[in-house]
Amino acid sequence: MPKTDKNETRLRVHRRIRRRVAGDSERPRLAVYRSLAHIYAQVIDDRAGRTIVAASSNDKEASTNGGNVAGAKEIGKLIAERAKEKGVKKVVFDRGGYLYH
């Protein structure tokens, strides 16, 4: 049996999730990515093919500069504020193939 790479497995799971999870203008998709140094979040309308709002730990408004738990909390608040300004009340969470617990 060939050995699979962790990332290959994650990408396969991600593609399976994305078949079911899609955002529209009423309930867009919230995609979160965490690198070693930063955290990024986007609210995406898949039907229109555009990003509605985005936030990251690189933003000037973010007082934190990292992908740790404190940074994630702040980016979560920032993306929520920006989404409310655009009229987004509900989102579909896209975990991107990563475990969410």
N, C-alpha and C positions, 0 to 999 in steps of 0.2 A: 504494500500500500504506500503510495507516495506521500511524503510529508508535506503538509500545507503550511504556508506562512500565516502568522496571526493576522496580518493586514489583509491577505487574500480572503481569509475567512470573514473578517469584518466587512470587507467590500461586498462579498456575496450576501451577507445578512442585510447590509445597507440596501442593496438592490431589491431584495425581497420586501423590505419595509416600505421602500419608496413606491412599489407597485400599489400599495394600499393607502399610503399617506400622501395626500396632495392638498395643497392650499388653494383657496379661491378668495375672491374679494370679501366675502362674508366672514370666512374663517381661514385666515392665511396660516402658512406653516412657519413654525419657529425652529430654525436650525441653529444649533449651538456647536461650536468647535473650540476645543481647548488644546493649545499647544503647550510645550514645556514652559514657555515664558509668558504667554498671553491667553486671554479668552475672548472669543468673538461670538456675537449673536446677530441673526438676521431674521426679519419677518418678511416672508416671501409669498407673493401671489403667483402660483404656478400657472394658472390659466392665462394671465396677462404676460407672464414671463419676466416679472420685474421684482426688485427688492423694494419693499415699502419703507422700512426703517432698518437701521443697523446701528450697532454699538460695539465697541471693543475697549480693551484696556489700554489701547494706544490713543484713544480719543483725548482731546484736550480737556473736555468736561469731566473725564474720569480722574478722580484724585488718586486712585491707586494705579500702580503700574505693574501688574502681574496677574498670573493665572491662578492665584491661590484662592482659598475659600472666601476671604474678605473681598477680593477682587470680583469673584463670581457674584456675590451678593450685590455689590455696587453696580455691576454691569446689568444684572437682572432688574434693578430699580430703574436704571437709565433707559433700558430698552422698553420697559413698561410705560414710563412717562412719554417717551417718543411715540409709542404705538397708540396711546390714548389720545395724543394730540392729532394723530391721523385718523382717529375714529375707530380703531381696532379694539374690540372688546373681548373676543375669544380667539384663541389660536389652537392649532394642532401641533403637538410637540414631535419633532423629528429627532430621534436620538442618534441618528447617523450610524447605526450598527454597533455602537458602544453599549455596554451595560449601563442601565440607569437604576441606581438603588441608593 
